[in-house]
Amino acid sequence: MEEVFARREMLSRDRLRELSARSNLRGFIQVGSHLGAIVLTGIALLLTWGTWWAVPVFILHGVLLNFLYAGQHELSHATVFTSKGLNEWLGRAFGFLLIYPRDFDQIQHFAHHRFTSVWGQDGELQRPPYDMRSYLLWMLGPTYWYSRIARIFRLSSGKVIEYYIPERRKADVIREARYHLAGYAIIAVASFATGSWAAVTYWIAPMFLTKVVHQLQNTIEHLGLPHVEDTTLNTRSTRTNAFMRWMAWNMQYHTAHHTFPGVPCYNLKGLDKAIFTDHGRRPEEMSYLGFQWAALKAFMHGRTEADYADKKIWISDDIDLEPVAEADNVGNPLGIKLED
C-alpha cells in the first residue's frame, strides 16, 4: 500500500512527507482507546445483563466492535505503527474478530484503491447494481454477514472466484480462511463443552445486530458519485462529530485518504485541511442520515443504480459542489460541478 494513487500537485513533497510520518505513540493511543472502550462496554454489559440498561450498552458494545474495521483498514495500509509486523499481526487479530480475514481484505482493498469506482476492477464492486431491496439488505446487515461467512467456507474449500486476487496470492487467502474456520470451530466447541454463551453475548450477537451503524460509514464513501478515475470526484467525505471520527479512525476524511492513502489516520484531519480548506476548497461531503435519505429516495419507484449515469453525481444534498467534474475534465482534480 505504499504507492500513492494521487495528484502530486495538490501537496508539496515536504508537506506530504511530514503528514505521512508514522507515530507509535499516536498509534497506541488510537488502538488502546478503542480496545479499552470495548473492554469497558463488555464489563458494563456483564454488570447490567438482565436489566433494561443492558440494551444501550449492548448497542454501543456492538458498534465499537464493528468499527474495529476502521483499525483493520488502517493496519492493512501499514500506517498505524512504524513496525510492519505490528501492523500486520494486530490487523490479523482484528480480522479474526470481524470475520474478515486480513490478507483477503488487504488484497481487495488494494484493488479498491487502485481502481476506485471502476466496475469490474474495483475490489468493492464485484456485485450487481443496487436496487432498493439489495441496498437495504446490505445496509441492514443480512447480506453483509452472509457474504463474509459464506466466503470463508468457500475459500476454505479452495475455491477462489474474486477477479482481483492474483494467482500468486490464492494459496495465501485459502490458507488464511482455513485458519479462521479452525479458530471459530475451536471457540464453538469450547462454548458447547463448557455451556458458555460468552462468545455469543459479548462478541457475535452485538456485532451482528448493530452492523447497520457501521454501514452508515461503508455506504456513504463512494455510492452515488461519478465512476471516474479522480479521487476528488469519486470519493465522499462525511460531516459528523468528534466521537464518530474517533471511532472510525478519521475515515470520514475519506476523500483525503483516497487521494493520499499513505497518510496515517491520525494525520487525516491535517491532510484534509492542507489539500482542501487551506485552498478554499472542500470535497463532496454529506451527513450520515442525509446520505441515507437521499439514497433511499434514489431507489424509490423501482429505480436501480444502473438507472443513473456512471459519470454523474446522483446522491447529494449540496447544489454548490466544487470538486466535481465531467470525466473529460479529470485532469483538473478540483474542477466544476457536474450538470444533470
DRENVO-838501 format. One record per residue (C-alpha): x, y, z. Coordinates in nm, 2 decimals. Example, Ala and Ser with C-alpha at 12.3 -4.5 7.8 and 13.67 -1.06 7.14 Angstrom:
2
   east  north     up
   1.23  -0.45   0.78
   1.37  -0.11   0.71
END
This chain:
340
   east  north     up
   0.00   0.00   0.00
   0.30   0.23  -0.03
   0.20   0.36  -0.38
   0.02   0.69  -0.37
  -0.25   0.70  -0.63
  -0.28   1.07  -0.62
  -0.20   1.40  -0.79
   0.12   1.53  -0.65
   0.05   1.89  -0.75
  -0.21   1.91  -0.47
   0.05   1.90  -0.19
   0.42   1.97  -0.17
   0.66   1.67  -0.12
   0.78   1.81   0.21
   0.43   1.85   0.35
   0.33   1.51   0.22
   0.64   1.36   0.39
   0.55   1.53   0.71
   0.19   1.41   0.71
   0.30   1.06   0.62
   0.51   1.02   0.93
   0.40   0.73   1.15
   0.39   0.76   1.52
   0.39   0.46   1.76
   0.26   0.67   2.04
  -0.04   0.80   1.84
  -0.10   0.45   1.70
  -0.11   0.30   2.05
  -0.34   0.58   2.17
  -0.58   0.51   1.89
  -0.57   0.13   1.93
  -0.56   0.14   2.31
  -0.85   0.38   2.34
  -1.07   0.17   2.10
  -0.99  -0.16   2.26
  -1.02  -0.01   2.61
  -1.37   0.12   2.52
  -1.47  -0.23   2.41
  -1.34  -0.38   2.74
  -1.53  -0.12   2.94
  -1.86  -0.18   2.75
  -1.81  -0.55   2.78
  -1.78  -0.52   3.16
  -2.08  -0.29   3.17
  -2.28  -0.54   2.97
  -2.18  -0.81   3.22
  -2.29  -0.59   3.51
  -2.62  -0.48   3.35
  -2.73  -0.81   3.19
  -3.09  -0.88   3.27
  -3.18  -0.52   3.31
  -3.30  -0.26   3.05
  -2.97  -0.08   3.10
  -2.81  -0.37   2.90
  -2.99  -0.26   2.58
  -2.79   0.07   2.52
  -2.47  -0.09   2.65
  -2.52  -0.39   2.41
  -2.57  -0.15   2.12
  -2.26   0.06   2.20
  -2.05  -0.25   2.25
  -2.16  -0.39   1.92
  -2.10  -0.06   1.74
  -1.75  -0.04   1.88
  -1.67  -0.40   1.77
  -1.79  -0.32   1.42
  -1.58  -0.01   1.39
  -1.27  -0.21   1.46
  -1.28  -0.25   1.09
  -1.15   0.11   1.07
  -0.85  -0.02   1.26
  -0.81  -0.32   1.04
  -0.82  -0.10   0.73
  -0.55   0.13   0.87
  -0.34  -0.16   0.98
  -0.36  -0.30   0.63
  -0.23   0.03   0.50
   0.06  -0.02   0.74
   0.02   0.34   0.86
  -0.06   0.30   1.23
   0.28   0.19   1.36
   0.63   0.21   1.24
   0.66  -0.17   1.28
   0.55  -0.37   0.98
   0.50  -0.68   1.19
   0.29  -0.49   1.45
   0.06  -0.35   1.18
   0.03  -0.70   1.02
  -0.04  -0.91   1.33
  -0.27  -0.67   1.50
  -0.46  -0.64   1.17
  -0.49  -1.02   1.17
  -0.63  -1.02   1.52
  -0.89  -0.76   1.42
  -0.97  -0.95   1.11
  -1.04  -1.27   1.31
  -1.28  -1.08   1.54
  -1.46  -0.92   1.25
  -1.48  -1.25   1.05
  -1.29  -1.07   0.77
  -0.95  -1.23   0.71
  -0.68  -0.97   0.69
  -0.49  -1.09   0.37
  -0.82  -1.12   0.18
  -0.93  -0.77   0.29
  -0.59  -0.61   0.21
  -0.59  -0.76  -0.15
  -0.95  -0.65  -0.20
  -0.88  -0.31  -0.06
  -0.57  -0.26  -0.27
  -0.78  -0.32  -0.58
  -1.04  -0.08  -0.44
  -0.77   0.20  -0.41
  -0.61   0.12  -0.74
  -0.94   0.11  -0.94
  -1.18   0.31  -0.72
  -1.53   0.30  -0.87
  -1.43   0.11  -1.18
  -1.68  -0.16  -1.25
  -1.51  -0.50  -1.29
  -1.18  -0.38  -1.13
  -1.26  -0.21  -0.80
  -1.24  -0.48  -0.53
  -1.57  -0.35  -0.37
  -1.76  -0.36  -0.70
  -1.79  -0.73  -0.76
  -2.16  -0.71  -0.72
  -2.47  -0.62  -0.93
  -2.60  -0.26  -0.92
  -2.81  -0.19  -0.61
  -3.19  -0.17  -0.61
  -3.39  -0.08  -0.31
  -3.41  -0.44  -0.18
  -3.04  -0.53  -0.23
  -2.93  -0.20  -0.08
  -3.15  -0.24   0.23
  -3.03  -0.60   0.28
  -2.67  -0.48   0.26
  -2.72  -0.17   0.47
  -2.91  -0.36   0.75
  -2.65  -0.64   0.76
  -2.81  -0.97   0.64
  -2.63  -0.99   0.31
  -2.31  -0.84   0.46
  -2.28  -1.12   0.71
  -2.39  -1.39   0.47
  -2.12  -1.29   0.22
  -1.85  -1.28   0.48
  -1.93  -1.62   0.63
  -2.00  -1.79   0.30
  -1.67  -1.66   0.16
  -1.47  -1.81   0.44
  -1.63  -2.15   0.38
  -1.58  -2.12   0.00
  -1.21  -2.01   0.03
  -1.15  -2.29   0.28
  -1.27  -2.53   0.02
  -1.01  -2.40  -0.22
  -1.24  -2.21  -0.45
  -1.13  -1.85  -0.53
  -1.36  -1.66  -0.77
  -1.26  -1.30  -0.70
  -1.11  -1.13  -1.01
  -0.88  -0.91  -0.81
  -0.69  -1.19  -0.63
  -0.38  -1.27  -0.83
  -0.28  -1.63  -0.89
   0.03  -1.60  -0.66
  -0.19  -1.49  -0.37
  -0.47  -1.76  -0.39
  -0.29  -2.00  -0.17
  -0.25  -1.73   0.09
  -0.62  -1.65   0.11
  -0.71  -2.02   0.11
  -0.48  -2.09   0.40
  -0.59  -1.78   0.59
  -0.96  -1.88   0.56
  -0.88  -2.23   0.69
  -0.71  -2.08   0.99
  -1.01  -1.86   1.06
  -1.25  -2.15   1.02
  -1.04  -2.37   1.25
  -1.03  -2.09   1.51
  -1.41  -2.03   1.50
  -1.46  -2.41   1.53
  -1.24  -2.43   1.84
  -1.44  -2.14   2.00
  -1.77  -2.31   1.91
  -1.66  -2.65   2.05
  -1.53  -2.49   2.37
  -1.85  -2.29   2.41
  -2.06  -2.61   2.38
  -1.84  -2.81   2.60
  -1.85  -2.55   2.88
  -2.21  -2.44   2.83
  -2.09  -2.09   2.79
  -2.27  -1.82   2.59
  -2.00  -1.56   2.64
  -1.88  -1.57   2.27
  -2.24  -1.50   2.16
  -2.33  -1.25   2.43
  -2.01  -1.04   2.41
  -1.90  -1.08   2.05
  -2.12  -1.24   1.79
  -2.47  -1.11   1.88
  -2.37  -0.75   1.95
  -2.15  -0.73   1.64
  -2.41  -0.89   1.41
  -2.71  -0.70   1.53
  -2.55  -0.35   1.52
  -2.39  -0.38   1.18
  -2.63  -0.12   1.04
  -2.45   0.16   1.23
  -2.11   0.07   1.07
  -2.28   0.05   0.73
  -2.35   0.42   0.76
  -1.98   0.47   0.70
  -1.94   0.19   0.45
  -2.21   0.30   0.22
  -2.15   0.68   0.22
  -1.80   0.67   0.09
  -1.85   0.62  -0.29
  -2.21   0.54  -0.38
  -2.38   0.79  -0.60
  -2.06   0.96  -0.72
  -1.91   0.96  -1.07
  -1.73   0.64  -1.18
  -1.42   0.83  -1.30
  -1.06   0.80  -1.20
  -1.01   1.11  -1.00
  -1.02   1.05  -0.62
  -1.16   1.40  -0.56
  -1.46   1.31  -0.77
  -1.53   0.95  -0.69
  -1.49   0.97  -0.31
  -1.71   1.13  -0.05
  -1.62   1.27   0.30
  -1.86   1.28   0.59
  -1.99   1.56   0.81
  -2.01   1.43   1.16
  -1.90   1.47   1.52
  -1.57   1.41   1.71
  -1.69   1.09   1.87
  -1.77   0.93   1.53
  -1.44   1.05   1.39
  -1.25   0.88   1.68
  -1.45   0.56   1.64
  -1.40   0.55   1.26
  -1.03   0.64   1.29
  -1.09   0.96   1.09
  -1.21   0.77   0.79
  -1.47   1.05   0.75
  -1.19   1.24   0.58
  -1.23   0.98   0.31
  -1.15   1.20   0.01
  -0.82   1.30   0.16
  -0.75   0.93   0.25
  -0.81   0.81  -0.11
  -0.61   1.09  -0.25
  -0.30   1.02  -0.04
  -0.36   0.67   0.12
  -0.01   0.66   0.28
  -0.11   0.92   0.53
  -0.19   0.78   0.88
  -0.54   0.81   1.02
  -0.43   1.05   1.29
  -0.30   1.29   1.03
  -0.60   1.29   0.80
  -0.76   1.60   0.95
  -0.44   1.79   0.87
  -0.43   1.64   0.53
  -0.79   1.74   0.46
  -0.70   2.09   0.57
  -0.39   2.11   0.36
  -0.55   2.00   0.03
  -0.89   2.15   0.07
  -0.95   2.40   0.34
  -0.63   2.59   0.30
  -0.71   2.65  -0.06
  -1.08   2.75   0.00
  -1.20   2.42  -0.14
  -1.39   2.13   0.00
  -1.46   1.77  -0.10
  -1.80   1.63  -0.18
  -1.95   1.55   0.16
  -2.28   1.47   0.33
  -2.40   1.38   0.68
  -2.47   1.01   0.75
  -2.85   1.05   0.77
  -2.87   1.30   0.49
  -2.69   1.05   0.26
  -2.92   0.76   0.36
  -3.23   0.96   0.30
  -3.10   1.07  -0.04
  -3.00   0.71  -0.13
  -3.34   0.57  -0.04
  -3.52   0.84  -0.24
  -3.29   0.75  -0.54
  -3.40   0.38  -0.52
  -3.77   0.46  -0.50
  -4.02   0.37  -0.77
  -3.83   0.07  -0.88
  -3.51   0.26  -0.98
  -3.17   0.09  -0.95
  -2.81   0.20  -0.95
  -2.80   0.12  -1.32
  -3.06   0.38  -1.40
  -2.82   0.66  -1.32
  -2.54   0.78  -1.54
  -2.20   0.64  -1.44
  -2.02   0.97  -1.47
  -2.28   1.19  -1.29
  -2.35   1.26  -0.92
  -2.69   1.11  -0.83
  -2.67   1.12  -0.45
  -2.60   1.46  -0.30
  -2.75   1.73  -0.07
  -2.54   2.02  -0.19
  -2.61   2.22  -0.51
  -2.28   2.41  -0.47
  -2.04   2.13  -0.52
  -1.69   2.24  -0.61
  -1.46   1.94  -0.68
  -1.68   1.75  -0.92
  -1.61   1.74  -1.29
  -1.71   1.56  -1.61
  -1.49   1.27  -1.69
  -1.33   1.48  -1.97
  -1.20   1.72  -1.71
  -1.05   1.48  -1.46
  -0.71   1.65  -1.52
  -0.85   1.93  -1.31
  -0.90   1.74  -0.97
  -1.08   2.04  -0.82
  -1.30   2.13  -1.12
  -1.65   2.24  -1.19
  -1.98   2.10  -1.08
  -2.14   1.82  -1.29
  -2.46   1.92  -1.47
  -2.76   1.69  -1.48
END
